[in-house]
Structures are given as structure tokens and as C-alpha cells.
Amino acid sequence: MEKKDKPKDPRGRAFKRMQYNRRFVTAVVGFGKKKGPNSSDK
């Protein structure tokens, strides 16, 4: 399998913002059983 070119993840401030969004913004809406960070089903 060849290596794919993927856009690099943001660093620093932008990265912190991404983490915040992942943890809190989505978590507030989603209640019930916690899903893993890598689950694709909504």
C-alpha cells in the first residue's frame, strides 16, 4: 500500500482548538453510550 498524501494536522493554537471541539462541542449533544474516537457511525 502506498503512502497517501494527507494534509498535515494543525499545530499549536489551532490544534488545541481542534481538541477542544472534539471533546466538548460534540460531546454536549451526544448523550448515552460513549463512542470511540474512531467510530464512523453517527
C-alpha positions, 0 to 999 in steps of 0.5 A: 500500500502506498503512502497517501498524501494527507494534509498535515494536522494543525499545530499549536493554537489551532490544534488545541482548538481542534481538541477542544471541539472534539471533546466538548462541542460534540460531546454536549449533544451526544448523550448515552453510550460513549463512542470511540474516537474512531467510530464512523457511525453517527 
